[in-house]
Amino acid sequence: MDQDLEVKIQLEYHKISTTSQFHQEVMGDYEGAYAVGISRGEDGRPCIYVSVLPDTAQDFPEHVSLGEYKVPVIVAKNFKPLTPLASSE
């Protein structure tokens, strides 16, 4: 993949990844714990990587738009929420 194109996709991701519109587009009406970021797919191209709870039955989009770029969404059902530390009180 063209390195300039990869950088442009990453910049678009960083511009919109904190917006509620982006999370709504990727996550839909999913209400569980999750993590989302940009990664590389098996083909080495940029993708949106989403980690959700193992028992999630919801469908997620195959692609999302990052500016003018259509980027694949990879979903892994392996998210484990953090366990809070015991309170010292």
N, C-alpha and C positions, 0 to 999 in steps of 0.2 A: 504494500500500500504506500502511496505517496506520503512522505513524512509531513509535508505542508498540510495535506488534507487531514491527517490524523491530528495535528495540532489544532486546526480549525474546529474539528469536532470536539476536542477536549475543551477548548475555550467556550464553545457554545454550551456544553454541559455545565461548566462552572458558572456561566451567566444565569442559567435558568434552573439549576438543580435545587436552589433554595426556595423556589416559588411553589405556592400551593397548586397552581395550575399544572406544573410538571408532575408533582406527586399524584394528583388526581388522574392525569393521563396514564401514568404507569400503574398505579395501584388500584384505580377504580374505587369500588366500595369496600375493599379489603379493610378490616378493622383490627387485625392482629399486629403483633410486633413484627418489624421488618428492618432491613438495612438495604440501601440502594447506593450504587456507585457506578463509576465507569471502569471498564476492564477491557480485556481482549478476549475475543471468542477463539474457538479452536482453530479458525482460519487466520488468526493474528490480527483481525480487524477490530476496531473499537466496538464495544457493545455496552448496553446498560445491564449491569448485573444486580439482580434482586434476590435477596435471601429472605424467605418467609418461614413461618412455623411449619413443622413437618406434616401436620394433619390438614393443611390447607387444601380445600377442594376448588377454590376459585380459579377461573381462567384469567390470564394476563395477556396483554397485547404482544404480538410477535415483533412489532417494530414501534418506535416512537420517533417523532420529529425533533431534531435538535437544530433549530434554525432551518436552513434549506436541506439538511441532511437527514436521511431516514436511517435509523440505527437499530439493529436487532436488540431484543430484550431476552436475556437469559435468566430463567428463574430456577433457583435451587431451594428445595424445601428442607433446609437444614439450619434455620435460625434458632439460636438458643438465647433467650433473654438473660441478661445479667442477673445474678442472685445478689440482692443487697447484703452488705456486710452486717454482722450483728451490731446492734447499737451498744455503745459503751456506757449508756446511762443505767 
